Amino acid sequence: MTVVLRARHSSANRSTIGNPDAISTMTSGTQNILIVEDDQQTRDLIARYLRDQKFSVDTVANGKEMDRFLSRNRADLIVLDLMLPGEDGLSLCRRVRMESMTPIIILTAKGEDLDRILGLEMGADDYLPKPFNPRELLARINAVLRRHMSGLAAGSTATRLKFEGWTIDLRLRDLRNPEGAQVPLTSAEFDLLQAFCERAGRILARDNLLSMTRGRPGGSFGRSIDVLVSRLRRKLDRTEGTSMIRTVRTGGYVFTPVVEEA
């Protein structure tokens, strides 16, 4: 089954999200997915499929409805279409990321590398070009949620590492700068930093980093690692002209600080 892109829909089957009473309540213990998609047929198809997979699902058609929903409800993950009426998906992604670390998977109809790269730069955790098989979306959702939740499991002792005054808690998925302030990271950014810290001083090829952070081989996804590295550098590097992450020509990247147990 493949999602039909931008199919027309009838007014008889209009979305009920505009009615506050129609917003579904998240089932206790169930992960809630918010779908932000203006095409009703696509929106309903995704929602129906994910509900069959035992997710709690809510749907909205644009940024205003998304804001209204998030002001009253929690989303464990947002599936966000880039091509929306009014405020576009890139702008919405940037705004959500400024306020929370809620995982975001962007959908793009254009299939252009630039759209995917811009989405990752805005803080998205993954992307999926249209048309797509709902099973692939499900796999992406499960992978992103696993990465996001992996540090929340209970444990008696936190695994903490330190480098150049920074502290990273691998269990709580928490990064602190030398002043002790928390530095927000997306799930993908944290996975990348963890991969670097656990292999500091070693040359890590892009394909290896992709496998460690996204679970997919290279190919057309190779540029996404470069985007993640760029985002991580901006958050870690405090002196212009120097970087903790060194680029190795034709090789990949090296995390240069000495990493020790905290």
C-alpha positions in Angstrom: 0.0 0.0 0.0 1.4 3.4 -1.0 0.2 6.8 0.2 -1.5 8.7 -2.6 0.0 12.2 -2.7 -2.2 15.3 -2.5 -5.4 13.5 -3.4 -8.6 15.6 -3.4 -11.1 15.0 -0.7 -14.8 15.6 -0.3 -16.3 18.0 2.2 -18.5 15.1 3.5 -15.5 13.6 5.2 -14.1 16.7 6.7 -11.6 16.5 9.6 -13.1 17.1 13.1 -10.0 18.6 14.7 -11.6 22.1 14.6 -14.0 20.9 17.2 -12.2 20.7 20.6 -14.6 18.0 21.7 -13.4 15.9 18.8 -9.7 15.8 19.9 -9.1 12.3 21.1 -7.6 11.7 24.5 -4.4 9.7 24.7 -4.8 6.2 26.1 -2.8 5.8 29.3 0.5 4.0 28.5 0.0 4.4 24.7 2.3 6.5 22.6 0.5 9.3 20.9 1.3 10.3 17.4 0.3 13.8 16.0 -0.1 13.9 12.2 0.1 17.4 10.7 -1.0 17.0 7.1 -3.4 19.1 5.1 -4.5 16.4 2.6 -7.4 14.6 4.3 -7.1 11.4 2.4 -3.4 11.0 3.2 -4.0 12.1 6.8 -6.8 9.6 7.3 -4.9 6.7 5.7 -1.8 7.3 8.0 -4.0 7.7 11.1 -6.0 4.5 10.3 -2.9 2.5 9.7 -1.1 3.7 12.9 -4.2 3.1 15.0 -4.2 -0.5 13.7 -0.7 -0.7 15.0 -2.0 0.2 18.5 -0.8 3.8 18.5 -3.0 6.6 19.8 -3.3 9.1 16.9 -4.5 12.7 16.5 -4.6 14.6 13.3 -4.5 18.3 12.4 -4.5 20.1 9.0 -2.2 23.1 9.6 0.0 25.0 12.0 -2.7 26.8 13.8 -4.5 23.5 14.6 -1.1 22.0 15.6 -0.5 24.9 18.1 -4.0 24.5 19.5 -3.6 20.8 20.0 -0.1 21.0 21.6 -1.3 23.7 24.0 -3.7 21.2 25.5 -2.2 17.8 24.8 1.1 15.9 24.7 2.5 14.3 21.5 5.1 11.6 21.8 6.0 12.1 18.1 5.0 14.4 15.3 4.6 13.4 11.7 4.9 16.7 9.9 4.2 17.4 6.2 6.4 20.2 4.7 3.9 21.5 2.2 1.2 23.0 4.3 -1.1 26.0 3.8 -0.1 29.1 5.7 2.9 28.5 7.8 5.0 25.7 6.2 6.4 22.6 7.8 10.0 23.9 8.0 8.9 26.9 10.0 6.7 24.7 12.3 9.6 22.2 12.8 11.8 25.1 13.8 9.3 26.4 16.3 8.6 23.0 17.9 12.3 22.4 18.2 12.8 25.7 20.0 10.3 24.7 22.7 10.7 20.9 23.1 12.6 17.8 22.1 9.5 16.0 20.8 10.6 13.7 18.0 9.7 14.9 14.5 9.5 13.0 11.2 9.0 15.2 8.2 7.1 14.2 5.0 8.2 15.8 1.8 6.4 15.5 -1.6 9.2 17.1 -3.5 11.8 14.3 -3.0 14.6 16.9 -3.2 17.7 16.5 -1.2 17.5 20.2 -0.2 14.1 19.8 1.5 15.4 16.8 3.5 18.6 18.7 4.5 16.6 21.8 5.5 14.3 19.7 7.6 17.2 18.1 9.4 18.8 21.5 9.9 15.5 22.7 11.5 15.8 19.8 14.0 13.8 17.0 12.5 14.8 13.5 13.6 14.0 11.7 10.3 12.3 12.3 7.0 10.3 10.3 4.5 9.7 11.3 0.8 6.2 10.9 -0.7 4.8 8.6 -2.0 5.7 6.0 0.7 4.6 2.7 2.1 2.9 3.1 5.5 5.0 0.2 6.8 8.1 2.3 6.1 6.7 5.2 8.1 5.9 2.7 10.9 9.5 1.5 10.9 10.8 5.1 11.0 8.4 6.0 13.9 9.5 2.9 15.9 13.2 3.6 15.3 12.9 7.3 16.3 10.8 6.5 19.4 13.3 3.8 20.5 16.2 6.3 20.2 14.2 8.9 22.0 13.1 6.6 24.9 16.3 4.6 25.3 17.6 6.8 27.9 14.4 6.9 30.0 14.5 3.3 31.3 15.0 3.0 35.0 18.5 2.1 36.1 20.4 2.2 39.4 23.4 4.0 38.1 23.7 6.6 35.3 26.4 6.2 32.7 28.1 9.6 32.6 31.1 10.7 30.5 33.0 14.0 30.5 35.1 15.9 27.9 36.6 19.3 28.1 34.3 20.3 30.9 31.2 18.9 29.3 29.2 16.1 30.8 26.9 13.7 29.0 24.5 11.3 30.8 23.9 8.4 28.5 21.0 7.0 30.5 19.1 10.3 30.9 20.2 11.5 27.4 21.3 14.8 29.0 24.2 17.1 27.9 25.6 19.8 30.2 28.1 22.5 29.2 31.1 23.5 31.4 28.8 25.9 33.3 26.4 23.1 34.1 23.6 24.4 31.8 21.6 21.8 29.8 22.2 21.9 26.1 19.1 20.6 24.2 19.8 17.9 21.6 17.5 16.1 19.2 17.5 12.3 19.3 19.6 12.1 16.2 22.1 14.7 17.6 22.4 12.8 20.9 23.0 9.5 19.1 25.7 11.1 17.0 27.4 12.6 20.1 27.2 9.3 22.0 28.8 7.5 19.0 31.6 10.1 19.0 32.2 9.9 22.8 32.3 6.1 22.8 34.8 6.1 20.0 36.8 9.3 20.6 40.0 9.6 18.7 39.0 7.1 16.0 38.1 7.9 12.4 34.5 7.2 11.9 33.3 6.9 8.3 29.9 8.4 7.3 28.4 4.9 6.6 29.4 3.8 10.1 27.9 6.9 11.7 24.7 6.4 9.8 24.5 2.8 11.0 25.1 4.0 14.6 22.7 6.8 14.6 19.9 6.0 12.1 20.1 2.3 11.4 20.4 2.7 7.6 23.3 2.3 5.2 24.8 5.3 3.3 23.8 6.0 -0.3 21.5 9.0 -0.6 21.5 9.5 3.2 25.2 10.3 3.4 24.6 14.1 3.4 22.3 13.8 6.5 25.3 12.9 8.6 27.1 16.0 7.4 24.0 18.1 8.4 23.9 16.4 11.9 27.6 17.0 12.4 27.2 20.7 11.4 24.3 21.1 13.9 26.3 19.3 16.7 29.3 21.5 16.0 27.3 24.7 16.5 26.2 23.5 19.9 29.6 22.2 21.1 32.1 24.6 19.6 32.7 27.7 21.7 35.8 29.2 20.0 35.6 30.3 16.4 38.0 28.4 14.1 38.3 25.4 16.3 36.0 22.3 16.5 35.8 19.2 18.7 34.8 17.3 15.5 37.5 17.2 12.9 36.7 16.3 9.3 39.0 13.7 7.7 39.2 14.1 4.0 37.5 11.2 2.2 37.4 9.4 5.5 34.7 10.8 7.8 35.0 12.5 11.2 37.1 12.3 14.4 36.0 13.4 17.8 39.1 15.0 19.2 38.6 15.5 23.0 39.7 13.0 25.6 36.6 11.4 26.9 36.6 9.9 30.5 34.0 8.5 32.9 32.5 11.2 35.0 
